[in-house]
C-alpha cells in the first residue's frame, strides 16, 4: 500500500516503506505515470522506498491541483491493486558490454585480493548476475544497480579518485554502477563499458530508467577500444566560439562566475537530469521583458562581480537582480531598466551589493543551440555552454529586434549613447536586513529532532558558507543535535530542500541540485522565497521561518501576481512611444 503526503508547497511524496516489495511497486507506478503523464505532474522521481511527484500548478490554483493529484493517485492505487498479479510494464533488459582487462579495470586486482578471490572468480561473480536499476542520481544517466553477489561486497575507497574514466564499471557495498562521464568518484573499478549511458542526441537521452535490468556481456580489450571509438559523441558541455565573424559580443573578462542561463529543463529528473536554470527566475523574466524579448530567453547570469563585454554593434541590454551599476567609459549606468549601448562599447559592472546574482538580458536574444529543450548552462550536469571565459564570442539571434518596440526605438539616440530609460523597476529581491528571513514548511524528517531541538533549529541564525555554489547553499551555525540523525533511503529532492548531513551544517538545494539525496530533510523553502536563496552571498545571515501551507500559498500568489503585473506594465510601456 502507498501513502501520499505533501512535501513543501510543490511536491507529493508517495511512501512505499510499508510495502512488501517497495522497489517493484515504485517502478511500476513511476512507469505508469510517465507513460500517461498527468497535467499536474512536472517531475516523477523514484527513490528507494518512495516516489516524489513535483506538481505543475495550473491557473486553477495550487489547492485544486493538489486535490486533483491526490484523487487521481487514489484511483491509480486501486487500479494497481486489482492487477497486482501481472505487471503492466515488465522490466526492460539491457545487454551491456564490459571489459575486465586490468588496463581499464583499475581496481580489479585490489578487489580480488580484498574479497579473497581469484581474478577469474571475481569477473565471473560480477558478470553472471542480473542487475536491477533501483534509482538514478548523482549525475545524468547514473543508475544504482542492485543484484551484486555478496562475495563482492566492499566499502567505497577511503579517498575518492579525482577522475574516474567515463564508462567505468564500479562496485560499492551491494551495488554496481557505470559512470556515464568522467567525474570524481569513490567506488571500486572492476571493469569498463564502451556503451553510452546518457547521450543528449538520443531520445530519450538516458539508457536506463529505474526498474530496468542489466545483463553483462564480457568483451576483450580490443573490442572495448573499437566500440568506445565507435560510440564517441559530442561533448555534452561545450565552449562558446572564439572565432566568429558574426559575433555581436566579445568577452574581455569573465567576472567571478558568469554563465548562460534560461528556464529550467523540466520533465527529466527521472533520468537524473536536474532542472537547473537561472537561480533567480523572476529577474530572468523581468530582464528579458525590459529589452522586448520573450521572458524565457537565455541570459547571462552574473555572480558576485560581473564580466567585461565588448559590443561589436549597437545593442539594447538590461540587468535585474542584485544591485549593481553598469560602467561604460567611466560613466555609471543604473540597472533595472533598458539601456542602449553603442557599437564598440565596453560594458563593465560595479560589484554586486546588496545581492549576489544579476541576470543580463541582451535584446534579440543569444544565438545558442538547444540541448534537451533549453540553451542554458547546467554546470554540475555538464550540459550546455561552459562558464564564460576571456576571448569567447556571443552572437545574437536578432539584434534589431528591440527596434520593433516603439519605446525602445524612441529611446535609441545614436549620437548620445549609452542612453537609458529614466524609469526603472524594482528587483524581485535584494537582501536589505542584517538577517534574511527564509519562509519554509516543515520537512518530513523534522520529527527526527526533539521538540527542544526543533525550536533551536528555527531560532538559529545561519551563516552562508564560502563552500556554496549553484548546487546548494552550505550553512554554518551553533545548532547541534545530541546524536546524529539517521540517513534515509535516497529520495527525490528539489530546489529549496534543506538537508541535514552528519556535519550538522545544513545544505539548501539550489538550481543545480542532485535529483536524489539520502540526508534527512528538515525544511522546504517555499517557492516565492527561492529567489532569496539566489541573492544571499557567502557571509550573509539567514533564518528559517516556519509557516503553514495556507500562508505559503498566499505569499506565493502575491509574488506571482506582482511579477505578472510588473511584466504587463513593462510590456505596455515599451509598446508605446511615451515615458509612462
C-alpha positions, 0 to 999 in steps of 0.5 A, a space after each residue: 500500500 502507498 501513502 501520499 503526503 505533501 512535501 513543501 508547497 510543490 511536491 507529493 511524496 508517495 511512501 512505499 516503506 510499508 510495502 512488501 516489495 517497495 522497489 517493484 511497486 515504485 517502478 511500476 507506478 513511476 512507469 505508469 505515470 510517465 507513460 500517461 503523464 498527468 497535467 499536474 505532474 512536472 517531475 516523477 522521481 523514484 527513490 528507494 522506498 518512495 516516489 516524489 511527484 513535483 506538481 505543475 500548478 495550473 491557473 486553477 490554483 495550487 489547492 485544486 491541483 493538489 486535490 486533483 493529484 491526490 484523487 487521481 493517485 487514489 484511483 491509480 492505487 486501486 487500479 494497481 491493486 486489482 492487477 497486482 498479479 501481472 505487471 503492466 510494464 515488465 522490466 526492460 533488459 539491457 545487454 551491456 558490454 564490459 571489459 575486465 582487462 586490468 588496463 581499464 579495470 583499475 581496481 580489479 586486482 585490489 578487489 580480488 585480493 580484498 574479497 579473497 578471490 581469484 581474478 577469474 572468480 571475481 569477473 565471473 561473480 560480477 558478470 553472471 548476475 542480473 542487475 536491477 536499476 533501483 534509482 538514478 542520481 548523482 549525475 545524468 544517466 547514473 543508475 544504482 544497480 542492485 543484484 551484486 553477489 555478496 562475495 563482492 561486497 566492499 566499502 567505497 575507497 577511503 579517498 575518492 579518485 579525482 577522475 574516474 574514466 567515463 564508462 567505468 564499471 564500479 562496485 560499492 557495498 551491494 551495488 554496481 554502477 557505470 559512470 556515464 562521464 568522467 567525474 570524481 568518484 569513490 567506488 571500486 573499478 572492476 571493469 569498463 563499458 564502451 556503451 553510452 549511458 546518457 547521450 543528449 542526441 538520443 531520445 530519450 537521452 538516458 539508457 536506463 530508467 529505474 526498474 530496468 535490468 542489466 545483463 553483462 556481456 564480457 568483451 576483450 580489450 580490443 573490442 572495448 577500444 573499437 566500440 568506445 571509438 565507435 560510440 564517441 559523441 559530442 561533448 555534452 558541455 561545450 565552449 562558446 566560439 572564439 572565432 566568429 565573424 558574426 559575433 555581436 559580443 566579445 568577452 574581455 573578462 569573465 567576472 567571478 562566475 558568469 554563465 548562460 542561463 534560461 528556464 529550467 529543463 523540466 520533465 527529466 529528473 527521472 533520468 537524473 537530469 536536474 532542472 537547473 536554470 537561472 537561480 533567480 527566475 523572476 529577474 530572468 523574466 523581468 530582464 528579458 521583458 525590459 529589452 522586448 524579448 520573450 521572458 524565457 530567453 537565455 541570459 547571462 547570469 552574473 555572480 558576485 562581480 560581473 564580466 567585461 563585454 565588448 559590443 561589436 554593434 549597437 545593442 539594447 541590454 538590461 540587468 535585474 537582480 542584485 544591485 549593481 551599476 553598469 560602467 561604460 567609459 567611466 560613466 555609471 549606468 543604473 540597472 533595472 531598466 533598458 539601456 542602449 549601448 553603442 557599437 564598440 562599447 565596453 560594458 563593465 559592472 560595479 560589484 554586486 551589493 546588496 545581492 549576489 546574482 544579476 541576470 543580463 538580458 541582451 535584446 534579440 536574444 543569444 544565438 545558442 543551440 538547444 540541448 534537451 529543450 533549453 540553451 542554458 548552462 547546467 554546470 554540475 550536469 555538464 550540459 550546455 555552454 561552459 562558464 564564460 571565459 576571456 576571448 569567447 564570442 556571443 552572437 545574437 539571434 536578432 539584434 534589431 529586434 528591440 527596434 520593433 518596440 516603439 519605446 525602445 526605438 524612441 529611446 535609441 539616440 545614436 549620437 548620445 549613447 549609452 542612453 537609458 530609460 529614466 524609469 526603472 523597476 524594482 528587483 524581485 529581491 535584494 537582501 536589505 536586513 542584517 538577517 534574511 528571513 527564509 519562509 519554509 514548511 516543515 520537512 518530513 524528517 523534522 520529527 527526527 529532532 526533539 521538540 527542544 531541538 526543533 525550536 533551536 533549529 528555527 531560532 538559529 541564525 545561519 551563516 552562508 558558507 564560502 563552500 556554496 555554489 549553484 548546487 546548494 547553499 552550505 550553512 554554518 551555525 551553533 545548532 547541534 543535535 545530541 546524536 546524529 540523525 539517521 540517513 534515509 533511503 535516497 529520495 527525490 529532492 528539489 530546489 529549496 530542500 534543506 538537508 541535514 548531513 552528519 556535519 550538522 551544517 545544513 545544505 539548501 538545494 539550489 538550481 543545480 541540485 542532485 535529483 536524489 539525496 539520502 540526508 534527512 530533510 528538515 525544511 522546504 523553502 517555499 517557492 516565492 522565497 527561492 529567489 532569496 536563496 539566489 541573492 544571499 552571498 557567502 557571509 550573509 545571515 539567514 533564518 528559517 521561518 516556519 509557516 503553514 501551507 495556507 500562508 505559503 500559498 498566499 505569499 506565493 500568489 502575491 509574488 506571482 501576481 506582482 511579477 505578472 503585473 510588473 511584466 504587463 506594465 513593462 510590456 505596455 510601456 515599451 509598446 508605446 512611444 511615451 515615458 509612462 
